[in-house]
Amino acid sequence: MLKRTEGIVLKSAVFGEADLIVTYLSRDYGLLKVFAKSPRKTKSRFGSSLEPLTYSKLSFFGKDNANLPRLTQSDIIRPFHSLRDNFKCLINISEMLELALLFLPEREPNPEVLKLLLNTLLKLESDSSNRLYYLYYKIRFLEITGYTPRLEACGRCGDPKTSPRHHNFYMAHGMIICDECIESQDGAIRLSDGALKFYKSFSKWGLSNINRLKAPENLLSEIANIIDSHIKYIHGHQKPSFKKAFIKAYD
């Protein structure tokens, strides 16, 4: 059965001498892997459409339970060339793509994540050096998929405790826990009150307004460290780093 959808290429893996296995974040099928026959033999537009980050209309053929349907057509909607040509930007984007590969189940539609990724890439085209876009993507992705760390108050007693200069975030619990509710501070990551207030405010901003937000570097680094540590703890290094493989392909 021929099926059609739209999607962004997350990665392409070589299969045999000239074939590819392409992984999309698609509109109607979520994380979708397809088999592309011989795109590496020519420099055709079809082959170009299989580059990571490319947003395309695609058609594929296969039964509903087929593990690897065959890609029959891929028409580029937006290539995002400039993002692939910017190596530093590409490193940061690879972390964004890795989230989908690590946390999204295959063949389960998640149009909200696709919309978030597409809109973030569009923003990065004009301002790829703005760290807030990358951080915002990670925070919103965790929110959409149900993995948001609890930073608004103590995860046990619910007390916001806004007066202390520092707060303790425990990765094993995925939350802030106040001194009265925790027996040991081993494994805690310190989070300043200023960083916590910034996070609460930042979480309420929309993607379209981020370019108006000015964040002190120290607060931005604190929040980025908490989010990255939380992500690493969740997936527990159970899968090899996609980031390394993604960057190696462009090295």
Secondary structure as GFF3:
##gff-version 3
##sequence-region A 1 251
A	DSSP	beta_strand	2	15	.	.	.	ID=ss1
A	DSSP	beta_strand	19	26	.	.	.	ID=ss2
A	DSSP	beta_strand	30	36	.	.	.	ID=ss3
A	DSSP	three_ten_helix	39	41	.	.	.	ID=ss4
A	DSSP	alpha_helix	45	48	.	.	.	ID=ss5
A	DSSP	beta_strand	55	61	.	.	.	ID=ss6
A	DSSP	beta_strand	70	78	.	.	.	ID=ss7
A	DSSP	alpha_helix	81	85	.	.	.	ID=ss8
A	DSSP	alpha_helix	87	103	.	.	.	ID=ss9
A	DSSP	alpha_helix	111	126	.	.	.	ID=ss10
A	DSSP	alpha_helix	131	145	.	.	.	ID=ss11
A	DSSP	beta_strand	150	154	.	.	.	ID=ss12
A	DSSP	beta_strand	166	170	.	.	.	ID=ss13
A	DSSP	beta_strand	175	176	.	.	.	ID=ss14
A	DSSP	beta_strand	188	192	.	.	.	ID=ss15
A	DSSP	alpha_helix	193	202	.	.	.	ID=ss16
A	DSSP	three_ten_helix	207	212	.	.	.	ID=ss17
A	DSSP	alpha_helix	217	235	.	.	.	ID=ss18
A	DSSP	alpha_helix	242	248	.	.	.	ID=ss19
###
